Amino acid sequence: MLHDSIAYALTHRPDAVEYALQFGRGLDRARTDRFVGMYVNDLTLAYGERGRLGLERLMTDAFQHGLIPQKVPVEFAA
């Protein structure tokens, strides 16, 4: 699902920026576009083993710090 979301945003960049503007806390469109580019790019589309481990750690840390009520199994589609 993450891959599909990023792929969609890459092919619909203006829509992704428009959506992100509501969360930008006053950032203008150019800065919002730059911010979106940090998280919506070819690297985040294919994040490899390092990215997979990072997502697993994110979910583990979130649970251990009480940010989520239960462990979330991270699954990756081939």
C-alpha distances in whole Angstrom, upper triangle without the diagonal:
4,5,5,6,9,10,11,12,14,16,16,18,21,18,16,19,21,18,19,22,22,21,24,27,29,28,29,26,27,26,23,22,23,21,18,19,19,15,14,16,16,16,13,11,13,14,15,17,18,15,14,17,16,13,15,18,17,16,19,21,20,21,24,25,24,21,19,21,20,18,15,14,11,10,9,9,12
4,5,5,6,9,10,11,12,14,15,16,19,17,14,17,19,17,16,20,21,19,21,24,26,25,26,24,24,23,20,19,20,18,15,16,15,11,11,12,13,13,9,8,10,11,13,15,15,12,11,15,14,11,13,16,14,14,18,19,18,20,23,23,23,20,19,21,20,18,15,14,11,11,9,10,13
4,5,5,6,8,10,11,12,14,15,18,17,15,18,20,18,18,22,23,21,23,26,28,26,27,24,25,24,21,19,20,18,15,15,15,12,10,11,10,11,8,6,8,9,12,14,15,12,12,15,15,13,15,18,17,17,20,22,21,23,26,26,27,24,22,25,23,21,18,17,13,12,10,9,11
4,6,5,6,9,10,11,12,14,17,15,13,17,19,17,17,21,22,21,23,26,28,26,27,24,25,24,21,20,21,19,16,16,17,14,11,12,12,14,11,8,11,13,15,18,19,16,15,19,18,16,19,21,20,20,23,25,23,25,28,29,28,25,24,26,25,23,19,19,16,14,12,11,13
4,6,5,6,9,10,10,12,14,12,10,14,15,13,14,17,18,17,19,23,24,23,23,21,22,21,18,17,18,16,13,14,15,11,9,11,12,14,11,9,12,14,17,19,19,16,16,19,18,15,18,21,18,19,22,23,22,24,27,27,26,23,22,24,24,22,19,19,16,15,14,14,16
4,5,5,6,9,10,10,13,12,10,13,15,13,13,17,18,17,18,22,24,21,22,19,19,19,16,14,15,14,10,11,12,8,6,8,9,10,7,6,10,11,14,17,17,14,15,18,17,15,18,20,18,19,23,23,22,25,27,27,27,24,23,26,26,24,20,20,17,16,14,15,16
4,5,5,6,9,10,13,13,11,14,16,15,16,19,21,20,21,25,26,24,24,21,21,21,18,16,17,17,13,13,14,11,8,9,9,11,9,7,10,13,15,19,19,16,17,21,19,18,21,23,21,22,26,27,26,28,31,31,31,28,27,29,28,27,23,22,19,18,15,15,15
4,5,5,6,8,11,10,9,12,14,13,14,17,19,19,20,24,25,23,22,19,20,20,17,15,17,17,13,13,15,13,10,11,12,14,12,10,14,16,19,22,22,19,20,23,22,20,23,25,23,24,27,28,26,29,32,32,31,28,27,30,29,28,24,24,21,20,18,17,18
4,5,5,5,8,7,5,9,11,10,11,14,16,16,17,20,21,19,19,16,16,17,14,12,14,13,9,10,12,10,7,9,11,13,11,10,14,16,19,22,22,19,20,23,21,19,23,25,22,23,27,27,25,28,31,30,30,27,26,29,29,28,24,25,22,21,19,19,20
4,5,5,9,10,8,10,13,13,13,16,19,18,19,22,23,20,20,16,16,17,15,12,13,13,10,9,12,10,6,7,8,11,10,9,13,15,18,21,21,18,20,23,22,20,24,25,23,25,28,29,27,30,33,32,33,29,29,32,31,30,27,26,23,22,20,19,20
4,6,9,9,9,12,14,14,15,18,20,21,21,25,25,22,21,18,18,19,17,14,16,16,13,12,15,14,10,10,11,15,14,12,15,18,21,24,25,22,23,26,25,23,27,29,27,28,31,32,30,33,36,35,36,32,31,34,34,32,29,29,25,24,22,21,21
4,6,5,6,9,10,11,12,15,17,18,18,22,22,20,19,15,16,17,15,12,15,15,12,12,15,14,11,12,14,17,15,14,18,20,23,26,26,23,25,28,26,24,28,29,27,28,32,32,30,33,36,35,35,31,31,34,34,32,29,29,26,26,24,23,24
4,5,5,6,9,10,10,12,15,16,16,19,19,17,15,12,12,14,11,8,11,12,9,9,12,12,9,10,13,16,14,14,18,19,23,26,25,22,24,27,25,24,27,29,26,27,31,31,29,32,35,34,34,30,30,33,34,32,29,30,27,26,24,24,25
4,5,5,6,9,10,11,13,15,15,18,18,15,14,10,11,13,11,8,12,13,10,11,15,14,12,14,17,19,18,18,21,23,27,30,29,26,28,30,28,27,30,31,29,30,33,33,31,34,37,35,35,32,32,35,35,35,32,32,30,29,28,27,29
4,5,5,6,9,10,12,14,14,18,18,16,15,12,14,15,12,10,14,14,11,13,16,15,12,15,17,20,18,17,21,23,26,29,29,25,27,30,27,25,29,30,27,28,32,32,29,32,35,34,33,30,29,32,33,32,29,30,28,28,26,26,28
4,5,5,6,9,11,12,12,16,16,14,14,11,13,13,10,9,12,11,8,10,12,11,9,12,15,17,15,15,19,20,23,26,25,22,24,26,24,22,25,26,24,25,28,28,26,29,32,30,30,26,26,30,30,29,26,27,25,25,24,24,25
4,5,5,6,9,10,10,13,13,11,10,7,9,10,6,6,9,9,7,9,12,11,10,13,16,18,16,17,21,21,25,28,27,23,26,28,25,24,27,28,25,26,30,29,27,30,33,31,31,27,28,31,32,31,29,30,27,28,26,27,29
4,6,5,8,10,10,13,13,12,11,8,11,12,9,9,12,12,10,13,15,15,14,16,20,22,20,20,24,25,28,31,30,26,28,31,28,26,30,30,27,28,32,31,29,32,34,32,32,28,29,32,33,33,30,31,29,30,29,29,31
4,6,6,8,10,13,13,13,13,11,13,13,10,11,14,12,10,13,15,14,13,16,20,21,18,19,23,23,27,29,28,25,26,28,25,23,27,28,24,25,29,28,25,28,31,29,29,25,25,28,29,29,27,28,26,27,26,26,29
4,5,5,6,10,11,10,11,9,12,11,7,8,11,9,7,11,12,11,11,15,18,19,17,18,22,22,25,28,26,23,24,26,23,22,25,25,22,23,27,26,23,26,29,27,27,23,24,27,28,28,26,27,25,26,26,26,29
4,5,5,8,8,7,8,7,10,9,6,9,11,10,10,13,15,14,14,18,21,22,20,21,25,25,29,31,29,26,28,30,26,25,28,28,25,26,30,28,26,29,31,29,29,25,26,29,31,31,29,31,29,30,29,30,32
4,6,7,8,9,11,11,14,13,10,12,15,13,12,16,17,16,17,20,24,25,22,23,27,27,30,32,31,27,29,30,27,25,28,28,25,26,29,28,25,28,30,28,27,23,24,27,29,30,28,30,28,30,30,31,33
4,6,8,9,11,12,14,12,9,12,14,11,11,15,15,14,15,19,23,23,20,22,25,24,28,30,28,24,26,27,24,22,25,25,22,23,26,24,22,25,27,24,24,20,22,25,27,27,25,28,26,28,28,29,32
4,5,5,8,9,11,9,7,10,11,9,10,13,14,14,15,18,22,22,20,22,25,25,28,30,28,25,27,28,25,24,27,26,23,24,27,26,23,27,28,26,26,22,24,28,29,29,28,30,28,30,30,31,33
4,6,9,11,13,11,10,13,14,12,14,17,17,17,19,22,26,26,23,26,29,28,31,33,31,28,30,30,27,26,29,28,24,26,29,26,24,27,29,26,26,23,25,28,30,31,29,32,30,32,32,34,37
4,6,9,11,10,9,13,14,13,14,17,18,19,20,23,27,27,25,27,30,30,33,35,33,30,32,33,30,29,32,31,28,29,32,30,28,31,33,30,30,26,28,32,34,34,33,35,33,35,35,36,39
4,7,8,6,6,9,10,9,12,14,15,16,17,20,24,24,22,25,28,27,31,33,31,28,30,31,28,27,31,30,27,29,31,29,28,31,33,30,30,27,29,32,34,34,32,34,32,34,33,35,37
4,6,6,6,9,10,11,12,14,16,17,18,20,24,25,23,25,28,28,32,34,32,29,32,33,30,30,33,33,29,31,34,32,31,34,36,33,34,30,32,35,37,37,35,37,34,36,35,36,38
4,6,5,6,9,10,10,12,14,16,15,17,21,22,21,23,26,27,30,33,31,28,31,32,29,29,32,32,29,31,34,33,31,34,36,34,34,31,32,35,37,36,34,36,33,34,33,34,35
4,5,5,6,9,10,11,13,15,15,16,20,21,20,22,25,25,29,32,30,27,30,32,29,28,32,32,29,31,34,33,31,35,37,35,35,32,33,37,38,37,35,36,33,34,33,34,35
4,5,5,6,9,10,11,13,14,16,19,20,19,21,24,24,28,30,28,25,28,29,26,26,30,29,26,29,31,30,28,32,34,31,32,29,30,34,35,35,33,34,31,33,32,33,34
4,5,5,6,8,10,11,12,14,18,19,17,19,22,22,26,28,26,24,26,28,24,24,28,27,24,26,29,28,26,30,32,30,30,27,28,31,33,32,30,31,29,30,29,30,32
4,5,5,6,9,10,10,12,15,16,16,17,20,21,25,27,25,23,25,27,24,24,28,28,25,27,30,29,28,31,33,31,32,28,29,33,34,33,30,31,29,29,28,29,30
4,5,5,7,9,10,11,14,15,15,17,20,19,23,26,24,21,24,26,23,23,27,26,24,26,29,28,27,31,32,30,31,28,29,33,34,33,30,31,28,29,28,29,30
4,5,5,7,9,11,14,15,13,16,19,18,22,24,22,19,22,23,20,20,24,23,20,23,26,24,23,27,28,27,28,24,26,29,30,29,27,28,26,27,26,27,29
4,5,6,6,8,12,13,11,13,16,16,20,23,21,18,21,22,19,19,23,23,20,22,25,24,23,26,28,27,28,24,25,29,29,28,26,26,24,24,23,24,26
4,5,5,6,10,10,10,12,15,15,19,21,20,17,20,22,19,19,23,23,21,23,26,25,25,28,30,29,30,26,27,31,31,29,27,27,24,25,23,24,25
4,6,7,10,9,9,12,14,13,17,19,17,15,18,19,16,17,20,20,18,21,23,22,22,25,27,26,27,24,25,29,29,27,25,26,22,23,22,23,24
4,6,9,9,6,9,12,11,15,17,15,12,15,17,14,14,18,18,16,18,21,20,20,23,25,24,25,22,22,26,26,24,22,22,19,20,19,20,21
4,7,8,6,7,11,11,15,18,17,14,16,19,16,16,19,20,18,20,23,23,22,25,28,27,28,24,24,28,28,26,23,23,20,20,18,19,20
4,5,5,6,9,10,14,17,16,13,16,19,17,17,20,21,20,22,25,25,24,28,29,29,30,27,27,30,30,28,25,25,21,21,19,19,20
4,6,5,6,8,11,15,15,13,15,18,17,17,20,22,21,23,25,26,26,29,31,31,32,29,29,32,31,28,26,25,21,20,17,18,17
4,5,5,6,9,12,11,9,12,15,14,14,18,18,18,20,23,23,23,26,28,28,29,27,27,30,29,26,24,23,19,19,16,17,17
4,5,5,9,12,11,8,11,13,12,12,15,16,15,17,20,20,20,23,25,25,26,23,23,27,26,23,20,20,16,16,14,15,16
4,6,9,13,13,10,12,15,14,13,17,18,17,19,22,23,23,25,27,28,28,26,25,28,27,24,21,20,16,16,13,13,13
4,6,9,10,8,10,13,13,13,16,18,17,19,21,23,23,25,27,28,29,27,26,29,27,24,21,20,16,15,12,12,12
4,7,7,5,7,10,10,10,13,14,14,16,18,19,20,23,24,25,26,24,24,27,25,22,19,18,14,14,11,13,13
4,6,5,6,9,10,11,13,14,15,17,19,20,21,23,25,26,28,26,25,28,25,22,20,18,14,13,11,12,12
4,5,5,6,9,10,11,12,14,16,17,18,20,21,22,24,26,25,24,26,24,20,18,16,13,13,11,13,13
4,5,5,6,9,10,11,12,15,15,16,18,20,21,22,24,23,23,25,23,20,18,17,14,15,13,16,16
4,5,5,6,9,10,10,12,14,15,16,19,20,21,22,21,20,23,21,18,16,15,12,13,11,14,15
4,5,5,6,9,10,11,12,14,15,17,18,20,22,20,19,21,19,16,14,12,8,9,8,11,12
4,5,5,6,9,10,10,12,14,15,16,18,20,19,18,21,18,15,14,12,10,11,11,15,16
4,5,5,6,9,10,10,12,14,15,16,18,17,17,19,18,15,13,13,11,13,13,16,18
4,5,5,6,9,10,11,13,14,15,17,15,14,17,15,12,10,10,7,10,10,14,16
4,5,5,6,9,10,11,12,14,16,15,14,16,13,10,9,8,6,9,11,14,16
4,5,5,6,8,10,10,12,14,13,13,16,14,11,11,11,10,13,14,18,20
4,6,5,6,9,10,11,12,11,11,14,13,10,10,11,10,13,15,18,21
4,6,5,6,9,10,11,9,8,11,9,7,6,8,8,12,14,17,20
4,5,5,6,9,10,10,9,11,9,6,8,9,10,13,16,20,22
4,5,5,6,8,8,9,12,11,9,11,13,13,17,19,22,25
4,6,5,6,5,6,9,9,8,9,12,13,16,19,22,25
4,5,5,6,5,6,6,6,8,11,13,16,19,23,26
4,6,8,8,9,9,8,11,14,15,19,22,25,28
4,6,8,10,11,11,13,16,17,21,24,27,30
4,5,6,9,10,12,16,18,21,24,27,30
4,7,9,10,12,15,16,20,22,25,29
4,6,7,9,12,14,17,20,23,26
4,7,9,13,15,18,22,24,28
4,6,9,12,15,19,22,25
4,6,9,13,16,19,22
4,6,9,13,16,19
4,6,10,13,16
4,7,10,13
4,7,10
4,6
4
